[in-house]
Amino acid sequence: MKRHRSLHAEIRRLLGGYAVLLAAIIILVFADDFLEDWVWKLLLQQEIVHYVQQKAADPGHAWRDSDEIQLYSVPGRLPPPGLSMLPQGVHDDFWFGGRENVVLVQRVQGVDYFVVRDITGIETIEDALLLGSLGLAFVALVVIGVMVARGVRTALRPLSDLANDIGTLSPDHAGQRVVVADGASSELHVITNALNDYLRRQDDFVERERIFIDTASHELRTPIAIMAGASELALGQPGLPAPARQQVQRIHRTARDVERLIALLLTLAKDPARLSRSNEVVMLHELLPDIIDDHRHLLAGKDLSIVVDELRPCTVSAPLHIVQAAVGNLLRNAIENSDRGEIHVRLDADATVTLQDPGHGMTPEDISRIYAQLARGGSREGGGIGLDLLARLCEHLGWTLSIQSAPGRGTISRLRLSR
């Protein structure tokens, strides 16, 4: 198995190299004075050694001062008062005679020698060189800093790419995986492998849920079909007492609602791409009156009526039973949440079904929770699919559900079906 480099080690290497370079430049800057004193001491010592050797060879040898260098000794040629107070060692930036000098005080064979070297011009050049060196060091730090920043950004780019890939994952699609480059760090490969393993387990879980819903729904269809058929046969029997007929009608309606609920669950268990293959052409303007007639029994005992404002010719491609369940759910909720007045139904040419009821209305909090709870208020006799499942259905099929409401002012529901 290929061994990948560590992101931590890569960043540590880049920052460590930058820190070492920075420390080296700082050390060189602060070591400048030490090196300068060491060089001057070495050079001026050579002057003293040369003079002592000349003096030993020729006792009458005398030192001759030049414009740049002077030599004093005790005993012998006594230095000026300003020099005589200096201790042994190198003294840089010493002003004497109106000039900047470097002075070396050193004892040789019991004699204290004072060597004075004019460094006015040299110091000017040295300052210029120091400034130039500092400028070059600054430029080097900036360039290397930019290179380190680019290196860190390059090292972190696979992490940003991974975050973008994760952001594009969709819960509606199976078989999704994230990929990182071979040159990515070992940490990113660990994260990617763990995430892909999670995605595989998630796919398995979703598939098990789909299979369970599909199997359970199909298993429920048989007894529900028996209940619906038996109740329909019972309703066809002459002489059935009115109270019994009313209860059998209730059983029959409930069986039909449960059939629609099973159909909805089967729809949610299918992928949208697979579901589209079972679509059929639905003429909404002809279907809506049938849906309204199926729900008129819910108006019993209420001073409430359903008014059809306008049904413009419109067709959609969708499973018929799902359209019936979705529109029927909105109508059921409008009836259950209204006591008196008129429920207006309208169909626009863009496949938008609008229902306006005079009911209790909903608060903004109720509307915000509409996709996570059942329809508010009233009895749920006969079942129905609930607005929470309707919201999931719209998301699954690409439909749009919008609700406008205010407490005491009724509710306007708009369901736009994709064509």
ABEGO torsion letter per residue (X at the ends): XBBBBBAAAAAAAAAAAAAAAAAAAAAAAAAAAAAAAAAAAAAAAAAAAAAAAAAAABAABBBBBBAABBBBBOBEBBBBAAAAABBBEBBBGBBBGGBBBBBBBBBBGGBBBBBBBBAAAAAAAAAAAAAAAAAAAAAAAAAAAAAAAAAAAAAAAAAAAAAAAAAABBAABBGBBBBBBAABBAAAAAAAAAAAAAAAAAAAAAAAAAAAAAAAAAAAAAAAAAAAAAAAAAAABBGBBAAAAAAAAAAAAAAAAAAAAAAAAAAAABBAAAAAAABBBBBAAAAAAAAAAAAAAAABGBBBBBBBABBBBBBBBBBAAAAAAAAAAAAAAAAAABABEBBBBBBBAAGBBBBBBABAEBBAAAAAAAAABBBBEEBABGEEAEAAAAAAAAAAAGBBBBBBBBBGAEBBBBBBBBX
